[in-house]
Amino acid sequence: MKRGIHPNYNVTRITCACGNVIEVRSTKGSDFSIEICSACHPFYKGAEEEKLIDKFGKVEKFKKKYGDFIQNKNK
C-alpha cells in the first residue's frame, strides 16, 4: 500500500433518535445522527413491540379492510 493516500479510519459515534449510541470505525471523520436504528426499527423488535408511525390513519384503514383476512390466515 502506498503511504499518505489513504483516508484516516477513526472511531465515529452514530446517535439514533431513540437515544441509542453506536460506535463504529469510519472514514467520514465526524459523529452523526440517524432517524432509526436496529434498536427501534419494527422489523428487528418484532410484532409484539412494534411502534407504528401513522400520520394519516393508513394503518387503521388497512387493518379495517384486511383485518379478518389476516387473523384467519394466522390460525
Distance bins in CASP14 RR format, pairs under 12 A and 6 or more apart:
PFRMAT RR
TARGET T0000
AUTHOR 0000-0000-0000
RMODE 2
METHOD distances of the structure
MODEL  1
6 27 0 0 0 0 1 0 0 0 0 0 0
7 25 0 0 0 0 0 1 0 0 0 0 0
7 26 0 0 0 0 1 0 0 0 0 0 0
7 27 1 0 1 0 0 0 0 0 0 0 0
7 28 0 0 0 0 1 0 0 0 0 0 0
7 29 0 0 0 0 1 0 0 0 0 0 0
8 25 0 0 0 0 0 1 0 0 0 0 0
8 26 0 0 0 0 1 0 0 0 0 0 0
8 27 1 0 0 1 0 0 0 0 0 0 0
8 28 0 0 0 0 1 0 0 0 0 0 0
8 29 1 0 0 1 0 0 0 0 0 0 0
8 30 0 0 0 0 0 1 0 0 0 0 0
9 24 0 0 0 0 0 1 0 0 0 0 0
9 25 1 0 1 0 0 0 0 0 0 0 0
9 26 1 0 0 1 0 0 0 0 0 0 0
9 27 1 0 1 0 0 0 0 0 0 0 0
9 28 0 0 0 0 0 1 0 0 0 0 0
9 29 0 0 0 0 1 0 0 0 0 0 0
10 23 0 0 0 0 0 1 0 0 0 0 0
10 24 0 0 0 0 0 1 0 0 0 0 0
10 25 1 0 0 1 0 0 0 0 0 0 0
10 26 1 0 0 1 0 0 0 0 0 0 0
10 27 1 0 0 1 0 0 0 0 0 0 0
10 28 0 0 0 0 1 0 0 0 0 0 0
10 29 1 0 1 0 0 0 0 0 0 0 0
10 30 0 0 0 0 1 0 0 0 0 0 0
10 31 0 0 0 0 0 1 0 0 0 0 0
11 21 0 0 0 0 0 1 0 0 0 0 0
11 22 0 0 0 0 0 1 0 0 0 0 0
11 23 1 0 1 0 0 0 0 0 0 0 0
11 24 1 0 0 1 0 0 0 0 0 0 0
11 25 1 0 1 0 0 0 0 0 0 0 0
11 26 0 0 0 0 1 0 0 0 0 0 0
11 27 0 0 0 0 0 1 0 0 0 0 0
11 28 0 0 0 0 0 1 0 0 0 0 0
11 29 0 0 0 0 1 0 0 0 0 0 0
11 30 0 0 0 0 0 1 0 0 0 0 0
11 31 0 0 0 0 1 0 0 0 0 0 0
12 21 0 0 0 0 0 1 0 0 0 0 0
12 22 0 0 0 0 1 0 0 0 0 0 0
12 23 1 0 0 1 0 0 0 0 0 0 0
12 24 1 0 1 0 0 0 0 0 0 0 0
12 25 1 0 0 1 0 0 0 0 0 0 0
12 26 1 0 1 0 0 0 0 0 0 0 0
12 27 0 0 0 0 1 0 0 0 0 0 0
12 28 1 0 1 0 0 0 0 0 0 0 0
12 29 1 0 1 0 0 0 0 0 0 0 0
12 30 1 0 0 1 0 0 0 0 0 0 0
12 31 1 0 1 0 0 0 0 0 0 0 0
12 32 1 0 0 1 0 0 0 0 0 0 0
12 33 0 0 0 0 0 1 0 0 0 0 0
12 34 0 0 0 0 0 1 0 0 0 0 0
13 19 0 0 0 0 0 1 0 0 0 0 0
13 20 0 0 0 0 0 1 0 0 0 0 0
13 21 1 0 1 0 0 0 0 0 0 0 0
13 22 1 0 0 1 0 0 0 0 0 0 0
13 23 1 0 1 0 0 0 0 0 0 0 0
13 24 0 0 0 0 1 0 0 0 0 0 0
13 25 0 0 0 0 0 1 0 0 0 0 0
13 26 0 0 0 0 1 0 0 0 0 0 0
13 28 0 0 0 0 0 1 0 0 0 0 0
13 29 0 0 0 0 0 1 0 0 0 0 0
13 30 0 0 0 0 1 0 0 0 0 0 0
13 31 1 0 1 0 0 0 0 0 0 0 0
13 32 0 0 0 0 1 0 0 0 0 0 0
13 33 0 0 0 0 1 0 0 0 0 0 0
13 34 0 0 0 0 0 1 0 0 0 0 0
14 20 0 0 0 0 1 0 0 0 0 0 0
14 21 1 0 0 1 0 0 0 0 0 0 0
14 22 1 0 1 0 0 0 0 0 0 0 0
14 23 1 0 0 1 0 0 0 0 0 0 0
14 24 1 0 0 1 0 0 0 0 0 0 0
14 25 0 0 0 0 0 1 0 0 0 0 0
14 26 0 0 0 0 1 0 0 0 0 0 0
14 28 0 0 0 0 1 0 0 0 0 0 0
14 29 0 0 0 0 0 1 0 0 0 0 0
14 30 0 0 0 0 0 1 0 0 0 0 0
14 31 1 0 0 1 0 0 0 0 0 0 0
14 32 1 0 0 1 0 0 0 0 0 0 0
14 33 1 0 0 1 0 0 0 0 0 0 0
14 34 1 0 0 1 0 0 0 0 0 0 0
14 35 0 0 0 0 0 1 0 0 0 0 0
14 36 0 0 0 0 0 1 0 0 0 0 0
14 37 1 0 0 1 0 0 0 0 0 0 0
14 38 0 0 0 0 0 1 0 0 0 0 0
14 39 0 0 0 0 0 1 0 0 0 0 0
15 21 1 0 1 0 0 0 0 0 0 0 0
15 22 1 0 0 1 0 0 0 0 0 0 0
15 23 0 0 0 0 0 1 0 0 0 0 0
15 24 0 0 0 0 0 1 0 0 0 0 0
15 30 0 0 0 0 0 1 0 0 0 0 0
15 31 1 0 0 1 0 0 0 0 0 0 0
15 32 1 0 0 1 0 0 0 0 0 0 0
15 33 1 0 1 0 0 0 0 0 0 0 0
15 34 1 0 0 1 0 0 0 0 0 0 0
15 35 0 0 0 0 0 1 0 0 0 0 0
15 37 0 0 0 0 1 0 0 0 0 0 0
15 39 0 0 0 0 0 1 0 0 0 0 0
16 22 1 0 0 1 0 0 0 0 0 0 0
16 32 0 0 0 0 0 1 0 0 0 0 0
16 33 1 0 0 1 0 0 0 0 0 0 0
16 34 1 0 1 0 0 0 0 0 0 0 0
16 35 1 0 0 1 0 0 0 0 0 0 0
16 36 1 0 0 1 0 0 0 0 0 0 0
16 37 1 1 0 0 0 0 0 0 0 0 0
16 38 0 0 0 0 1 0 0 0 0 0 0
16 39 1 0 0 1 0 0 0 0 0 0 0
16 40 1 0 0 1 0 0 0 0 0 0 0
16 41 0 0 0 0 1 0 0 0 0 0 0
17 33 1 0 0 1 0 0 0 0 0 0 0
17 34 1 0 0 1 0 0 0 0 0 0 0
17 35 1 0 1 0 0 0 0 0 0 0 0
17 36 1 0 0 1 0 0 0 0 0 0 0
17 37 0 0 0 0 1 0 0 0 0 0 0
17 39 0 0 0 0 0 1 0 0 0 0 0
17 40 1 0 0 1 0 0 0 0 0 0 0
17 41 0 0 0 0 0 1 0 0 0 0 0
17 51 0 0 0 0 0 1 0 0 0 0 0
17 53 0 0 0 0 0 1 0 0 0 0 0
18 33 0 0 0 0 0 1 0 0 0 0 0
18 34 0 0 0 0 1 0 0 0 0 0 0
18 35 0 0 0 0 1 0 0 0 0 0 0
18 36 1 0 0 1 0 0 0 0 0 0 0
18 37 1 0 0 1 0 0 0 0 0 0 0
18 38 0 0 0 0 0 1 0 0 0 0 0
18 39 1 0 0 1 0 0 0 0 0 0 0
18 40 1 0 1 0 0 0 0 0 0 0 0
18 41 0 0 0 0 1 0 0 0 0 0 0
18 44 0 0 0 0 0 1 0 0 0 0 0
18 45 0 0 0 0 0 1 0 0 0 0 0
18 51 0 0 0 0 1 0 0 0 0 0 0
19 33 0 0 0 0 1 0 0 0 0 0 0
19 34 0 0 0 0 0 1 0 0 0 0 0
19 35 0 0 0 0 0 1 0 0 0 0 0
19 36 0 0 0 0 0 1 0 0 0 0 0
19 37 0 0 0 0 1 0 0 0 0 0 0
19 39 0 0 0 0 1 0 0 0 0 0 0
19 40 0 0 0 0 1 0 0 0 0 0 0
20 33 0 0 0 0 0 1 0 0 0 0 0
20 34 0 0 0 0 1 0 0 0 0 0 0
20 35 0 0 0 0 0 1 0 0 0 0 0
20 36 0 0 0 0 1 0 0 0 0 0 0
20 37 1 0 1 0 0 0 0 0 0 0 0
20 38 0 0 0 0 1 0 0 0 0 0 0
20 39 1 0 1 0 0 0 0 0 0 0 0
20 40 1 0 0 1 0 0 0 0 0 0 0
20 41 0 0 0 0 0 1 0 0 0 0 0
20 44 0 0 0 0 0 1 0 0 0 0 0
21 31 0 0 0 0 1 0 0 0 0 0 0
21 32 0 0 0 0 0 1 0 0 0 0 0
21 33 0 0 0 0 1 0 0 0 0 0 0
21 34 0 0 0 0 0 1 0 0 0 0 0
21 37 0 0 0 0 1 0 0 0 0 0 0
21 39 0 0 0 0 1 0 0 0 0 0 0
22 31 0 0 0 0 0 1 0 0 0 0 0
22 32 0 0 0 0 0 1 0 0 0 0 0
22 33 0 0 0 0 0 1 0 0 0 0 0
22 34 0 0 0 0 1 0 0 0 0 0 0
22 37 1 0 0 1 0 0 0 0 0 0 0
22 38 0 0 0 0 1 0 0 0 0 0 0
22 39 0 0 0 0 1 0 0 0 0 0 0
22 40 0 0 0 0 0 1 0 0 0 0 0
23 31 0 0 0 0 1 0 0 0 0 0 0
24 31 0 0 0 0 0 1 0 0 0 0 0
24 32 0 0 0 0 0 1 0 0 0 0 0
24 34 0 0 0 0 0 1 0 0 0 0 0
24 37 0 0 0 0 0 1 0 0 0 0 0
26 32 0 0 0 0 1 0 0 0 0 0 0
34 40 0 0 0 0 0 1 0 0 0 0 0
34 41 0 0 0 0 0 1 0 0 0 0 0
35 41 0 0 0 0 1 0 0 0 0 0 0
35 53 0 0 0 0 0 1 0 0 0 0 0
36 42 0 0 0 0 1 0 0 0 0 0 0
36 43 0 0 0 0 1 0 0 0 0 0 0
36 44 0 0 0 0 1 0 0 0 0 0 0
36 45 0 0 0 0 0 1 0 0 0 0 0
36 51 0 0 0 0 1 0 0 0 0 0 0
36 53 0 0 0 0 1 0 0 0 0 0 0
37 43 0 0 0 0 0 1 0 0 0 0 0
37 44 0 0 0 0 1 0 0 0 0 0 0
37 45 0 0 0 0 0 1 0 0 0 0 0
38 44 1 0 1 0 0 0 0 0 0 0 0
38 45 0 0 0 0 1 0 0 0 0 0 0
38 46 0 0 0 0 0 1 0 0 0 0 0
39 45 1 0 0 1 0 0 0 0 0 0 0
39 49 0 0 0 0 0 1 0 0 0 0 0
39 51 0 0 0 0 0 1 0 0 0 0 0
40 46 0 0 0 0 0 1 0 0 0 0 0
40 49 0 0 0 0 1 0 0 0 0 0 0
40 50 0 0 0 0 0 1 0 0 0 0 0
40 51 1 0 0 1 0 0 0 0 0 0 0
40 53 0 0 0 0 0 1 0 0 0 0 0
41 49 0 0 0 0 0 1 0 0 0 0 0
41 50 0 0 0 0 1 0 0 0 0 0 0
41 51 0 0 0 0 1 0 0 0 0 0 0
41 52 0 0 0 0 0 1 0 0 0 0 0
41 53 0 0 0 0 0 1 0 0 0 0 0
42 48 0 0 0 0 0 1 0 0 0 0 0
42 49 1 0 0 1 0 0 0 0 0 0 0
42 50 1 0 1 0 0 0 0 0 0 0 0
42 51 1 0 0 1 0 0 0 0 0 0 0
42 52 1 0 0 1 0 0 0 0 0 0 0
42 53 0 0 0 0 1 0 0 0 0 0 0
42 54 0 0 0 0 0 1 0 0 0 0 0
42 59 0 0 0 0 0 1 0 0 0 0 0
43 49 0 0 0 0 0 1 0 0 0 0 0
43 50 0 0 0 0 1 0 0 0 0 0 0
43 51 0 0 0 0 0 1 0 0 0 0 0
44 50 0 0 0 0 0 1 0 0 0 0 0
44 51 0 0 0 0 0 1 0 0 0 0 0
45 51 1 0 0 1 0 0 0 0 0 0 0
45 52 0 0 0 0 0 1 0 0 0 0 0
46 52 0 0 0 0 0 1 0 0 0 0 0
47 70 0 0 0 0 0 1 0 0 0 0 0
47 74 0 0 0 0 0 1 0 0 0 0 0
50 59 0 0 0 0 0 1 0 0 0 0 0
51 59 0 0 0 0 0 1 0 0 0 0 0
52 58 0 0 0 0 1 0 0 0 0 0 0
52 59 1 0 1 0 0 0 0 0 0 0 0
52 60 0 0 0 0 1 0 0 0 0 0 0
52 62 0 0 0 0 0 1 0 0 0 0 0
52 63 0 0 0 0 0 1 0 0 0 0 0
53 59 0 0 0 0 1 0 0 0 0 0 0
54 60 1 0 0 1 0 0 0 0 0 0 0
54 61 0 0 0 0 1 0 0 0 0 0 0
54 62 0 0 0 0 1 0 0 0 0 0 0
54 63 0 0 0 0 0 1 0 0 0 0 0
56 62 0 0 0 0 0 1 0 0 0 0 0
57 63 0 0 0 0 1 0 0 0 0 0 0
57 64 0 0 0 0 1 0 0 0 0 0 0
57 65 0 0 0 0 0 1 0 0 0 0 0
58 64 0 0 0 0 0 1 0 0 0 0 0
58 65 0 0 0 0 0 1 0 0 0 0 0
59 65 0 0 0 0 0 1 0 0 0 0 0
59 66 0 0 0 0 0 1 0 0 0 0 0
59 67 0 0 0 0 0 1 0 0 0 0 0
60 66 0 0 0 0 0 1 0 0 0 0 0
60 67 0 0 0 0 0 1 0 0 0 0 0
61 67 0 0 0 0 0 1 0 0 0 0 0
62 69 0 0 0 0 0 1 0 0 0 0 0
62 70 0 0 0 0 1 0 0 0 0 0 0
63 69 0 0 0 0 0 1 0 0 0 0 0
63 70 1 0 0 1 0 0 0 0 0 0 0
63 71 0 0 0 0 1 0 0 0 0 0 0
64 70 0 0 0 0 0 1 0 0 0 0 0
66 72 0 0 0 0 0 1 0 0 0 0 0
66 73 0 0 0 0 1 0 0 0 0 0 0
67 73 0 0 0 0 1 0 0 0 0 0 0
67 74 0 0 0 0 0 1 0 0 0 0 0
68 74 0 0 0 0 0 1 0 0 0 0 0
68 75 0 0 0 0 0 1 0 0 0 0 0
69 75 0 0 0 0 0 1 0 0 0 0 0
END
